Amino acid sequence: MSGFTTRPEILGTFGTATSTHWIASAVGMKLLEDGGTAVDAAAAMWLVHCVVEPHLCGPLGDMTAMLRVAGEDAPHVVCGQGVAPAAATIDHYRDQGLDLIPGSGLLSTVVPGTFGAWILMLRDHGRLSIRDIFAPAIHYARHGHPVLERVSVTIDGLSDFFRDEWPTSAETWLPGGCAPAAESLFRNPALADALDRIVTEAEAAGPREQQVEAARRAIYEGFVAEAIDTWVRKACVMDASGQRNSGVLTGADMAAWSATYEPPLATDYHGWTVWKADTWAQSPVLLQSLNVLAGADIGQMDLNGADFVHTVTETMKLCFADREAYYGDPADTQIPVLQLLSADYAAARRGQIGPDASHDQRPGHIVGYEAWRDAALARSGMKIADAGVGAGEPTMAHLTEKRGDTVHIDVIDQWGNVLSATPSGGWLQSSPVVPGLGMPLNSRAQMFWLDEGLPTSLAPGRRPRTTLSPSIAGRDGHLLSFGTPGGDQQDQWQLIFFLRHVHGVTNLQAAIDAPLFHTGHFQASFYPHPTQPGHLMLEPSFGADVIADLRARGHDADVAEPWSVGRLTAASRAPDGLLRAAATPRLMQAYAIGR
């Protein structure tokens, strides 16, 4: 028998819908009951998240997803990460007097990719109509939903800025001139109208297959793209740089882009195969970490003890240093991923883990790539600075009402399709609302650098190296889908969860409930890209003795508020069809539903 867990591990055989908001999970289960696939359910869940958590997720954002189709051996990676616009050159941004791409505003925008990714999956793996998928979000946007306290406080904190600088956002987020009160019913009629128009244009196209394509055209070639093109051409808005800048995204950029399926990268760990996206995401850091830890005797450690925390943290520092030096868009740049994932490289990195916490940035040495390594080291001295209004992806640290992250969705349907998706971007604090659409643009371009010759240098048509990083793992016919919001913390929290699950905490809810930690030691992905050498944040439930031990090893330990780190969800399917699911109790809003 398992011990106490904050919530039951959900068991069933029909289907499960798990996400970081209870309304989205309920909507997903409804669509599964209506005969929808995992893709149908998850797409509807995403749209509902855009309505009920607009500070974490928006329709014009970005997404990485992993879809394992029933009967297939490995999942597909679904790339919903849009590319830099044609006019997004380093020279243009430098001409604006910028050394870094701002963390908010129009210059930080790439082609919105999330819609395209869902439409691609709906075309190939959905069963329900476009109206079925869009209807729940339209309902909540038009008729109202109870506002989360964190949404209310986020809007209130930006209310003066919206009034002074982003009036289209003030019109949307400040009904009656003020932030909506917590638990009041909030409506976004412009968003409801835009989503409803997509459905109407889709239905006019004919049968379901034509409807899906018509929805794509409405967004990427039709009225949505036209509204964005018109807005960006004339707008000049305040952003996190402290100056007003105009954007470079056009309707032509949107029309030229499409979402794609890609093969995953993979590694084996203690009988499990773990699949992740390629180096256009941060995803391979989890694979690298597992390769390093494969020889570290994790199974012999107390999974809540100081040895475990120290070993995993030091491993993550090394692998995230490699992320900063060597990751980028493999469609655009030759990335040394085979070397990074090799057993010999992992063994060499394992040998760099000592008894004390490292305070140095230590990307590995890969022959022929020394310039990338040197550049990463040169910029790693950036320390904590003011991110500016709306900048970055707010991630969980100390639990305050102004902090958040993004959203995550895990769904398994009655046929055994498994979907893990992490949609993000287009937050209410990222960019002004596009007039007539009720939704802001994304700010993912902030992950590029304005220096030439790097795998993450800004370049037209290149994907920014996103933090969005869902996971699927398999062993002997068992499948596990898991993920979390949290920017740079995503693959840290997922790694900790997965290690605990593999090494004895088989109950998914117990593995999620266990105390979490992460480090901000390495270069942050989000503007202004600080480093915090030696940093380690832990939940207090590790206990005073463990925390004191870690401090004695040289870790700069920062104790978080109770139950404040991580927003993991997970779902699994056994060979006999038994389903399990769980969701974090942290922030008291994620839910797993199933039967």
Disulfide bonds with the S-S distance in Angstrom:
none
